């Protein structure tokens, strides 16, 4: 009987841990890309409210959009990662942009 109780407790602990992990995994943030006259941009929303609207590449000289929607999405996802870690403002550096394939 003690063995059965032990295994039930283990299963409950594992289930609760998994549930907690799943809750933390889901994000309140959403990235959407959009086409502009100068390329691609992204916006980040939280619970349906736009908190960042980025129509051009940040951290570079001039007004240039991302070359592709995929680049814009990757940059937006990196911004979301920073927001989820509590980093504010969630600025992107030239080095981070270069890792995404975005060049000045």
N, C-alpha and C positions, 0 to 999 in steps of 0.2 A: 504493500500500500504506500509506503514511504517513497518507493521508486516512482510510482505513478504520479504522486504529488510533486516530486522533484522535476519530472519531465514536463508536467503541465506548467510549472513556474518558469522553466527554461523557455518553453514555447511562448509564454506570455511576454517575457522579457524581450525575446527576439522580435516578436510582433510589434511591441510598443516601440522598440528601437527603429524598426523599419518604417513604421508610420511617422515617427518624428523626422526621420531622414527625408521621407517623401514630402512632408510639409515644408521643410527647409529648402528642398530642391525647387519647388514651384516659385515662380517669381511674379511680383506685382508689376514688373516692367515689361514693356513690349516695344520692339523696334519695327518701324515701318520705313521702307525706302520710297523715294519719289524722284521722278525725272524733273529736271529744271532746264532752263535755257543754257546753262553752263556745264551740265553733266548730271550727276546724281547726288542726292542728299539723303539724310535720314532724320527721323524724329523718334524720340523716346517718350513713351507715355507711361504713366503710372495710374493704375485703376481707371483707365479711360481718359485721363487728363494729360495733355501734352506738357511735358516739363522741359524738353530740349528740342529745338527745331534747328537743324544744322544743314542749310542748303548748300554749303561749300566745305571744302577740306579745311579743317582747323589746323593751326600751327604752321601754315606755310604762307609765303608772301603772295599777295594778289588774291583775286576772287576766282577760284577754280573749283568746279565740282568734281566728285569722284568719277573715274572713267567708266565704272560699271556699277550696277545695282548691288552686285556681290561685294565689292569693296566697301560701299556705303553701309551695307548690312554688317559686315565684319567690324567696321569701326564702331557702329552703333552697339553691337554686342559687347565690345570691349568697354565701352562707356557704361553699359549696364553692369558688367562685372565689377567695375570700380564703385558704382553706386551701391551695389549689394554688399561690398566690403566697407561701406561707410566713408569712402573717399569723396570729398566734395571741396572744390569742384572736380568733376571727373575728367580733367583735361587729358588730351592725347599729345604725346611728344612726337617729334620728327622720327625718332628711332622706332617708336611703336607703329607709326604709319608705314615706315619702310618695311617692317616685318610683315605688314599686311599687303605689301606690294604696291603701296602708294608712294610715288616719288615726286619730289618738288620740281 
